[in-house]
Amino acid sequence: MNFNLTPEQQNALLDAASKKLGISKDKLESAAKNNDLGVFGKISSPTIQHYANSPKELERFLSDPKNQAIIKKLIGGG
């Protein structure tokens, strides 16, 4: 699965996530670069931590057609 996003797609994804989560875009970008899940507060337990610690589970999650559709919408592809 290829997740190499263009800068425009990355920006759109960060914008959408920022609005949805109520976390500033700068904080999200910094957290992503530094692998800092603490920025997510309560929502980081246990779901995000679970996926971060289990590449197979993350791949299963990302392979789900429903999740792919959501990701596609977030990055502007549908």
Secondary structure, DSSP 8 states (H G I E B T S, - for coil): ------HHHHHHHHHHHHHHHT--HHHHHHHHHHT-GGGGGGGGTTHHHHHHH-HHHHHHHHHSHHHHHHHHHHTT--
